[in-house]
Amino acid sequence: MTRAAERMRAMRARRRARGLRELRPIVPDPQAATVRRRVAQQVARLNQAAEQDAMRWIEAVSEFDAP
């Protein structure tokens, strides 16, 4: 085993000992035409009134505008 592989194995063992586990998320590619088409379809189905209500709520509870 190479030194790099040994270091990675040791690092993972230390993390596991601390109760951590490596996670490798797989996400859709936003540049792929199929993904862009699917997102556009989902956006088109959104209820505009409900989205505006949600945005008003977010702005109301936001701390960014607090004095």
C-alpha atoms as a printed R data frame, in Angstrom:
   type eleno elety resid chain resno       x      y       z
1  ATOM     1    CA   MET     A     1   0.000  0.000   0.000
2  ATOM     2    CA   THR     A     2   1.296  3.480  -0.832
3  ATOM     3    CA   ARG     A     3   1.987  6.072   1.822
4  ATOM     4    CA   ALA     A     4  -0.916  8.209   0.638
5  ATOM     5    CA   ALA     A     5  -3.308  5.263   0.901
6  ATOM     6    CA   GLU     A     6  -1.998  4.476   4.389
7  ATOM     7    CA   ARG     A     7  -2.497  8.092   5.469
8  ATOM     8    CA   MET     A     8  -6.061  8.077   4.141
9  ATOM     9    CA   ARG     A     9  -6.820  4.794   5.909
10 ATOM    10    CA   ALA     A    10  -5.412  6.195   9.166
11 ATOM    11    CA   MET     A    11  -7.382  9.421   8.760
12 ATOM    12    CA   ARG     A    12 -10.614  7.489   8.194
13 ATOM    13    CA   ALA     A    13  -9.900  5.326  11.237
14 ATOM    14    CA   ARG     A    14  -9.353  8.439  13.388
15 ATOM    15    CA   ARG     A    15 -12.605  9.926  12.149
16 ATOM    16    CA   ARG     A    16 -14.524  6.694  12.764
17 ATOM    17    CA   ALA     A    17 -13.092  6.621  16.294
18 ATOM    18    CA   ARG     A    18 -14.588 10.106  16.789
19 ATOM    19    CA   GLY     A    19 -17.962  8.867  15.535
20 ATOM    20    CA   LEU     A    20 -17.652 10.434  12.079
21 ATOM    21    CA   ARG     A    21 -18.141  8.820   8.715
22 ATOM    22    CA   GLU     A    22 -17.135  9.934   5.231
23 ATOM    23    CA   LEU     A    23 -19.996 10.988   3.004
24 ATOM    24    CA   ARG     A    24 -19.780 11.408  -0.755
25 ATOM    25    CA   PRO     A    25 -22.870 13.139  -2.049
26 ATOM    26    CA   ILE     A    26 -23.870 12.635  -5.651
27 ATOM    27    CA   VAL     A    27 -25.776 15.596  -7.106
28 ATOM    28    CA   PRO     A    28 -27.388 16.266 -10.471
29 ATOM    29    CA   ASP     A    29 -25.200 18.122 -12.981
30 ATOM    30    CA   PRO     A    30 -26.812 21.560 -13.469
31 ATOM    31    CA   GLN     A    31 -25.180 21.864 -16.882
32 ATOM    32    CA   ALA     A    32 -26.840 18.710 -18.237
33 ATOM    33    CA   ALA     A    33 -29.746 19.446 -20.566
34 ATOM    34    CA   THR     A    34 -31.957 16.791 -18.960
35 ATOM    35    CA   VAL     A    35 -31.420 18.269 -15.491
36 ATOM    36    CA   ARG     A    36 -32.102 21.807 -16.720
37 ATOM    37    CA   ARG     A    37 -35.289 20.617 -18.415
38 ATOM    38    CA   ARG     A    38 -36.468 18.820 -15.271
39 ATOM    39    CA   VAL     A    39 -35.779 21.888 -13.099
40 ATOM    40    CA   ALA     A    40 -37.621 24.132 -15.552
41 ATOM    41    CA   GLN     A    41 -40.641 21.797 -15.452
42 ATOM    42    CA   GLN     A    42 -40.649 21.823 -11.651
43 ATOM    43    CA   VAL     A    43 -40.378 25.614 -11.523
44 ATOM    44    CA   ALA     A    44 -43.262 25.942 -13.990
45 ATOM    45    CA   ARG     A    45 -45.460 23.860 -11.659
46 ATOM    46    CA   LEU     A    46 -44.803 26.078  -8.621
47 ATOM    47    CA   ASN     A    47 -47.772 27.906  -7.138
48 ATOM    48    CA   GLN     A    48 -46.770 31.562  -7.482
49 ATOM    49    CA   ALA     A    49 -49.038 32.765  -4.651
50 ATOM    50    CA   ALA     A    50 -47.633 30.173  -2.253
51 ATOM    51    CA   GLU     A    51 -44.065 31.065  -3.241
52 ATOM    52    CA   GLN     A    52 -44.726 34.773  -2.659
53 ATOM    53    CA   ASP     A    53 -46.248 33.955   0.727
54 ATOM    54    CA   ALA     A    54 -43.147 31.940   1.613
55 ATOM    55    CA   MET     A    55 -40.876 34.802   0.544
56 ATOM    56    CA   ARG     A    56 -42.871 37.273   2.667
57 ATOM    57    CA   TRP     A    57 -42.488 34.964   5.661
58 ATOM    58    CA   ILE     A    58 -38.743 34.573   5.080
59 ATOM    59    CA   GLU     A    59 -38.326 38.332   4.866
60 ATOM    60    CA   ALA     A    60 -40.432 38.816   8.018
61 ATOM    61    CA   VAL     A    61 -38.286 36.478  10.113
62 ATOM    62    CA   SER     A    62 -34.988 37.493   8.528
63 ATOM    63    CA   GLU     A    63 -32.361 38.986  10.821
64 ATOM    64    CA   PHE     A    64 -30.632 40.789   7.961
65 ATOM    65    CA   ASP     A    65 -32.861 43.857   8.260
66 ATOM    66    CA   ALA     A    66 -32.654 44.056  12.048
67 ATOM    67    CA   PRO     A    67 -31.247 47.361  13.416
